[in-house]
Amino acid sequence: MSPVRDKNGFYTYVLQSLKDGKLYTGYTSDLRKRFKQHNDGESTSTKHRVPFELIYYEMCRNEEDARSRELFLKSGMGKRYLNNRLKRFLSLTG
């Protein structure tokens, strides 16, 4: 994983658990740090599903935009968007 470092950006991201294959969507201002926290088991919502692979991210200049995008990607319509956007990748991983 090597996302661009941008101190003025906010990232909406999707992780895939290598343990159970399930996806996790979140947002952060420091993607590298947050990804490490997830894989180190420091997030209570994901610690039982480590390790993770970063499979998708988007950068926004505004925190509210990133949060809105996270909420969209967690919705039914957003999940359909991700499945369509990542269909080739997801079909390879099962």
QUICOR-V390212 format. One record per run of one state. SS is the DSSP state (@ for helix, = for strand, . for the rest). FROM is the first residue (numbers start at 1). TO is the last residue. If there is no record, write none. Layout:
((SS,FROM,TO) (SS,FROM,TO))
This chain:
((.,1,9) (=,10,17) (.,18,22) (=,23,28) (.,29,30) (@,31,39) (.,40,46) (@,47,49) (.,50,51) (=,52,60) (.,61,62) (@,63,74) (.,75,75) (@,76,85) (.,86,86) (@,87,93) (.,94,94))
